Amino acid sequence: MLIAIDGGSTKSGYVVMNSMYVIHKKGKDFNEKVIDVIMNNDWPNVKVVIEKPQPFKMVPNVLLDTCTWNGRFIQAAASRGISAYFIPRQKVRKYFVPVGRSNDALVREAIIKRFGYPCTRKEQDGNFFYNDKDVRMVADVWQAYALGVLFTDWDNGTALIDPAIMNSIENVV
């Protein structure tokens, strides 16, 4: 299982997914709750991947708070013996939109092209489904899922990934 986190200064988007890209849990919640997701799980072979903040376009206080919370996520993972990784957002964008300028909307569009629209297991028409009934995804959850897909592709060795992207995946625990 993989816990992918798009960290924020007070709330973070997260996705818990398996190696087949199935989402088991997701949400945008207060950071304390995200730590609970890391600390209180019984999934086998858990890994945590966190979006590494980029200093441009962020208010300094927000950047500092986000970095502090990312450190707490890593600390929570380490206390459970869980491996944790950082991937910069720009590398996630480049993976899904390799040519031209990319943004979060284009990343979302690339995920939908690859997996289809989100649906529940009962209405599954592609690979992209949840084990829960709530199929709504907010922006930060989409970004967490994109982060998780990139990491899963890298971890499974199932995709040809640009060496610049591969070298940006940092094992921090």
DAUR-V179305 format. One record per backbone hydrogen bond with DSSP energy under -1.0 kcal/mol. CO is the residue of the C=O (numbers start at 0). NH is the residue of the N-H. E is the energy in kcal/mol with one decimal. If there is no record, write none. Layout:
CO&NH&E  CO&NH&E
//
This chain:
0&46&-1.6  1&16&-2.5  2&48&-2.4  3&14&-2.1  4&50&-2.5  5&12&-1.9  9&30&-2.4  11&28&-2.1  12&5&-3.1  13&26&-2.0  14&3&-2.8  15&23&-3.5  15&24&-1.5  16&1&-2.8  17&20&-1.8  21&17&-1.8  22&130&-2.0  24&15&-3.5  26&13&-2.8  28&11&-2.6  29&32&-1.2  29&33&-1.4  30&34&-2.2  31&35&-1.6  32&36&-1.8  33&37&-1.8  34&38&-3.0  35&39&-3.0  46&2&-2.8  47&84&-2.1  48&4&-2.6  49&86&-1.9  51&88&-1.0  54&57&-1.1  58&62&-2.7  59&63&-2.6  60&64&-2.5  61&65&-2.7  62&66&-2.6  63&67&-2.3  64&68&-2.4  65&69&-2.6  66&70&-2.1  67&71&-1.8  68&72&-2.5  69&73&-2.3  70&74&-2.5  71&75&-2.5  72&76&-2.3  73&77&-3.0  74&78&-2.2  76&81&-3.0  77&80&-1.3  82&47&-2.7  83&171&-2.3  83&172&-1.4  84&49&-3.0  85&169&-2.4  86&51&-2.3  87&91&-1.4  88&92&-2.6  89&93&-2.3  90&94&-1.9  91&95&-1.8  92&96&-2.8  102&106&-1.9  103&107&-2.5  104&108&-2.2  105&109&-2.2  106&110&-2.1  107&111&-2.3  108&112&-2.4  109&113&-1.8  110&114&-2.9  111&115&-2.6  114&127&-1.2  118&129&-1.4  120&123&-1.2  126&128&-1.2  128&22&-1.6  137&141&-2.1  138&142&-2.1  139&143&-2.0  140&144&-2.5  141&145&-2.6  142&146&-2.3  143&147&-2.3  144&148&-2.7  145&149&-2.5  146&150&-2.4  147&151&-2.7  148&152&-2.8  149&153&-2.3  150&154&-3.4  151&155&-2.8  152&157&-1.7  161&164&-1.2  161&165&-2.4  162&166&-2.7  164&167&-1.1  165&168&-1.2  169&85&-2.3
//
